């Protein structure tokens, strides 16, 4: 049965689509009902989809459609199953759940179970949810199954076949797997129906992660990118990890309260953690000019906007500001903090690369682009975020129990494949020249609060962090996008013009 609020949301979507021929955006739903966040609007729409009242139209903008009642099928709820310790299997139908016919495989039998426990929360299955099961006796590795073990006991777990045993793996970092010689599979989970009626799951980090990661998953099954690019930062920061956001956030422990970033830079991942997951985030960077900009961007975005509006996006203005910044860098002159912040973001966002004190970009010296850019600066709202200026070694020592996200300068050594032209910026002496990679390694090995580390993949880095979990995502590197020039080395058959990343993500869980 629909709640009053979801009935109102459904009616609003119906009327909106009837009038405009397309569905409202989540932001429009939020504004119409004066909801606290877009996430709340997403919860209601997702629930309406799960209950069979809405369906997603793939490859369509604003692709929500109302389902006709004759397209809904009812599935029997056969009782309760634990996402935790096994319980006696229950197979007595006590109620029904309605879903769209399009969401299940035709000519196959299905049933539903209520979930008790929290061993599957990292897969977005929470206590009180209902899971729809497709009846089958076999499953592929990694599928979530209803498993019968021991003396007719049932449990909900991911299944993996190993050499001499079967592993039933929980999706909860704090729980251990079960191992059995024999397991009876009674079906595979094909759909999760969220229980949001009491609102208790809305504020858990696990649920917020699940909602966010579902939203940014790549819609193209052939894409080499698991997640879409997430662009929340108002600054065009080279190497800003916009394609790494999903990869890092999925590793974030579900009990995290605060994240500390010793290498804030453009803040792509940190802003997502604050804005999308409601986490407290403290960022640090050694580059004082960058930190000065972030203070104004976070605390006084309207002031930045008004000052930037006075400037014009043209070569004459750009070159004038570039020369002033060059004198600031050489300590010939000193600017007041506001002017320095304005000049920095103007120069950085309008430069090719982008790069601090780089040359101007024809693409970004455009009135419409400039207007959008400064409006993004004005409207920036990262929630609970602050940025300070400090060296990473001091930061890590001062935050022994906080979870860290670290995005240090890449290791550019003899065994690194990362192309060395990646750092054209003038702030090299501060950021990259002689960076103490070994000192970072030693600090992280002894850090109690846990960490996620994004680095370039090479034998040295793999050896440094061999005692931790290592992941190897792949994407085309941002600075190589659109690059078609082919140098002599590649003409000789030593590679293509496509610059792919050589990325590694290292996870160190908190120490108890």
N, C-alpha and C positions, 0 to 999 in steps of 0.2 A: 504494500500500500504506500502511495506517495505521501511524503510529509507536506505540510502547507507550503513551506518555502520552495520545495522542488516542483510542486504543482504550479506555483507562480513563475518559476524559471521556465518551465516547459511552455506555459501559456505565452510568456514573453517571446520565446524563440519562435513559436508558431506564428504569432502576429507579425513579428519582425520579418520573417521569411516570406509571409504572404504579401507583405507590402513592398519589400525591396528585392525579392527573388534570391536572396542569399542570407545566410545565417549571421547573427551578430557575433562580434569578436568577444573573447573573454573579458577584455577591458570594458567593452560596452555593457556587458552583463553586470560587471562589477559596479560601474557608474550608475546604472539604472536602479540597482537594489542597494546602493551605498554600502557595498561590502568592504571589509577591511583590506582585502588584497585580491589579486588576480587568482592566487592559489585557491581561495575560497570559492570563487566562481568555477574554477576548474574542478573542484571536488563535486559540486552539484551537477555539472555537465557529465562528469565521469560516472557518477551514480545513476543518472538518467540513462546513460548508455548501457551500464551494467544491468539495469532493471528492464532493459528492452524498449525504452521509450524513444531513444535517439540512436542513430548510427552514424559512424564516421564515413564520409565520402572521400576515399583516397584520391590523391592527385588533384584535389579541388581546393581552392582557397576558401577559408571559412566553411570547411566541408562537414557540416552537421545537418542531418536530415531527420525528420520525425518519422517514426515507424508506424505503419498502419497496424491496428490491433490483430488483423488476421495473419500478420507476419510473425507473431510471437508464439513461442512454444513453451509449455510448462514442463519443468523437470522436477521429479520427486526428490525431496531432501530425506535421505535415508538414515539420518542420525548425526552423531558427533564423532570426529576423529581428532586425535591429538597431534599438534606440531610440537612434540616434546617426548615424554616417555610413552611407550605403547599402552593402549587400553584394549579391552575386549571389543572385538568388532561388532558393530551394531548395524543391522540391516532391516530396520522397520521404518517405513516411510511415515513421517508425521506432518509434513506440509509440502508446499510446492514453491518453486521459484520460476519467474517468467524471464525468458531471454529471447533475443532475436534468432530466428531460424538461420540467419546468415552467419551466426557465430559458432555453429556446430557443424560437424560433418554429417551429411545426409546418409541415411541407411546404416547408421551406427547407433548403438545404445549409449545413453548417458544417465548419470545420476548425480546428486549433489550431497555434500556433507558440510556440516558446521565445523569450524576449526576451533580447537581449544589449545592454548599455549602459544609460545612465541619463538619456537625454534626455526621458523621460516620467515622471520621478519625482513631479512635482507633481500628476499624475493618479493616483498610486498604482501605477504600473507600474514594477517594479524589475528589475534584472539578475537573471536566473534564473527570473522568473515565466513562466507560460504564459498566453497570451491566446487566447480562443475567438473565431473570426471567422465572421460570417455572410457567405456569398458574395454579392456584388452588385457591379455596375459603376458605380454612382453613389453619392454621399454628400451629406448636407447640411453646410453650413458648421458647423464646430466639432466634427464627429464625428472620432473617431480611426480612421484607416484604414490598411490595407496598401496602400502606394503603390509602383508600379513607375515608375522614372524612368530617363532616359539609356539605357544599353545593358543592359537587363534587370536593373537594380539595384533591390532592395527596401528599403523603410524604413517605420517605424511613426511616424506623425505625425498631428497634427490638420490638417484640410484647410480652406482658405478660398479662395473664388473672388473675385479682384479684377478690376479693369477689363480689363487686358490680360495677366494672368498668374494663376497659381495659387500660393498660399502654403502650404507645408508647415511647420507651426509646432510646435516642440518644447514640451513642458511642463516646462521647466527654465530658470530665470531667467538662467543663465550661458551659454546656447546660442542661436545665431542661427538664423532660419528659412532654408529653401531656397525658391527661386523658380524656377518652370519654366513654359514656355509650354504644355506638354502633360504630363499625368499620367494613368497608367492605374490605376484603382481596382480592387483585387481583393477587397475586403471591408471590413466595418466591425466593430470590436471590440464584442462584446456581453457579455463576461465576462472577469474577471481571476482567475487561479488563483495564489494567493500561494505563493511558495517560502520556507518558513520553516524548512526542515530544518536549515540550518546556523546559524540564529539571527542571521545578520549584519545582517538588515534591521530587527530588532526595535528597535534603539536609534537608528535614524536619525530626525532630526526630521521629515523628509518623510513617513516612514511613520506616525509618531505623529500628525502633522497629519491625514493621510488617514483613519486609523481614527477619530479624534475627530470630524472634520467629517462623516464618513459617519453617525456615531451621532446627531448633533444636527440633521441635515437634516430639514426639515419633511416629515412624512408625508402632509400634505394638499396635493395638487397645485394646489388653488385658493387656497391661503393666500397673502397678500401677503408673508409672511415666508419667506425662503429657509431660515433656520435657526430652530430652536426656542429658546425662552428658556433660558439657562443660569444657574442660581441656585446659586452655590457660596459666596458671601459670607455670613457670619452676621449682617451688618448690613443693614437695609432702607434702602438709600441712594437718595435721589431722583436720577433721572437716571443710574442706575448702569450703564447700557449692557448689561443682561442679554440684550437681543435683538441686540446688536452683536458678541457674542463670536465667532461663526463668521465674520462679515465681516472682522473684524480679523485673526484667526488665519490665514485663508487667504492673506493678504498677507505673512505673516511669512517672511522669507528662510530657506531651508533650512540655511544655514550659521550661523544665529544661535546663540550660546552663552549670552548674557546679555541681558536686557531691563531697561531703566531706565525708570521711570514718574515723571515730574515732578509729575503731578497724580493721586495715588493714589485719593483719595476712598473709595468703597466697594469698589474693587478687583475688580469682577466679571471683567474681562478678564485682569487680572494674575494673579489666583488660578488661573484656568483655564490660563494659560501655565505656571505653576509645577506645579500639581497634575496636569494632564492631559498636558503635554508634557515634564515633568521639566527645565524650564529654570530657571536662576538668575534671580530677579527682585528688583530693588531698587526699592522704592517711596518716594516723597517726597511730602509735602504741607505746605502753609504753616500749616494749622490745627493748633495744638499740642495741643488737647484731643483731636482725632481721632487724631493720631499717638500720644499717650499710650495711648489705648484699644488701638490696633493692637499696640503693644509687648506688652501683657498678653495680648491675644488670640492672638498668635503664640507667645509664650514661656511663658505660664502660663495656658492656657485652663481648666484644672481649678480654679485659684484663682478666676478670674472666675465660673465656674459655681457654686461653693460660696457665694460672696458674694451672687450673684443669687438663689440658692435661698432665702436668708433674707428676701427682699423679696416682697411680695404684689402681684399685678397689679390694683390698684384705684385709683379716682380720688383717694382721700385720700393714698395713698403717692405716686402720680404727681405730684400738685400740690405736695406737700412737697419732692420732689426737684427739680421744675421751678424752684421759688423759690430753692432752694439754688444751682442752676446759674446762675440769673440773677444772684445775688450774686457768684458766681465770675467770670462774664463781665464784670461791672462792677468787678471787682477789689476788692470789699468784703471778701471772705474768700478763703482758700486751702485747698484740700483736699489730702490726701495722694494720691499718684499712683494707688494701687489704688482708693480710694473714688471718685476722679474718673472712672476708667475704668468702674467699675460703674454709677455714676449716669448717665454719658453714654450707654452702650449701653441701659440701662433706659429712659431718657427718649426716646432716638431710636427704638428699635424699637417702643415702645408709643404713639408719637405719630401723629396724623393727618398724612398727607403722603408720607413721614415728614419731620420737620423738627426741628432742634435747638431745644429749649425751645418746641416747638409745643404745641398742645392735645392732649389724650388722645384715643385712638381707641377707640370702643366695641368694634370688631372685635377689637382686639389686647388689650384688658383682659379676657382670657379665660384661665381656669386651664389649659386643655388647650393652647391656643396658646402660652401663656407657658412651659409645661413643654417643649414641642417647641423653642421658641426657645432656651432656655438649654441644652438638650441639644445643639443644633447648635453652640453656643458651646463647650461642653465637648469635643465630638468634632472640632473644627476641626483639620485637618492639611494645611496648604498646601505641605508639602515645603520647597523651598529659597526662602524668601521672607523679606524683612525690610523694615521701614518706618521712615524717619527723617523729621525735621522740617527742611525747608529750602525756600527760594524757588526757583522753577523756573529762573530765570536762572543762579543759582549751580550748580544741578544740571547743566544742559546744558553749561555751560562745564567742569565737572569730569569729564564723561563724554564726551569728544570722539569716541571710537571705539566706543561702545556703541550698540546699536540702541535707539531710543526708542519707547515708546507714549505719546502725549500726548492727554489728554482735558481740555482747558482749559475755563474758564468760557465759555459761549456768548457770541458777539458779539451784543449787543443794541443795534443801531443803527437808523437810519431805514429802511434797506433790509432789515431782518431781519423775517421773519414769525413768529419764535418768540414765543409769547405771553409777556408780561412778568410775569405773575403766577406764573411758574414758580419764582421765588426768594423764598419767604416766610420763610426761615430768618434767625435773628438774626446769623449770622456773615457776612452780606452785605459789611460793610465790609472784611473780610479777603479774601474770595474773589472778589467780583465788582465792587465799586465802583471804577471807574477801572482795570480790568485792562488792562495794556499789551499789547494784541494785536499791535501793530506790532513790539514787542521780541521776542515769540515768533516771529513771521514771520522776522525777520532772523537770529535764532539758528538756526532750522531750515534756512534757505537755505544756511547755511555749515557745517552739521553733517556730519561725515564718516561717522558710523556708520549713517546711514539712519534712517527713522522711519515710523510710521503715526500719523496725526492724525485724531481724530474731532471734528467741529465741527458747527455749524448751517449749513445751506446758504443762502447769500445772495450777491448780486453782489460785495460787498466781499471775502468770504472766497474766492470763486472767483478773483477778481482777484489777491489776495495770493499764492495758490498756483497760478497759471496754468502755471508751469513744471514742475509735478509731475502724476502720474496722479491723477485724481479719479473717485470712485465715489459713487453716489447711492442707497443702500439706503432702503427705505421700511417703516415700521411705525407702528402707532398708539402714540402716546407714553404711557409708563407712567402719568404723573400724570393722563392723561385717561381711563384705563380705567374704565368704569362711569359716566362722567360723562354725565348726561342733561339737565342744566340748559341752557336756551337763552336767551342774553342778547338784549337789544334789537337789537344789531348783526346777529345771525343771524336774528332774527325779520323783519328788514327785507330778508331775502334775500341776505345777504352771507356765507353759509356755513352748514354744518351744525354740530351739537353735537360731532361727532367731532373730537378733536384729533389730527391726524396729525403725524408728525415731519417736519422739514425738515432731513434729515441729509446730511452730506457726509463721506466718508472720503478722506483724501489720503495717497498713498504716495510716499515719497522713498527710492529704493534706496540702499544704502551706496555711497559713492564709493571707487573703487579707487585 
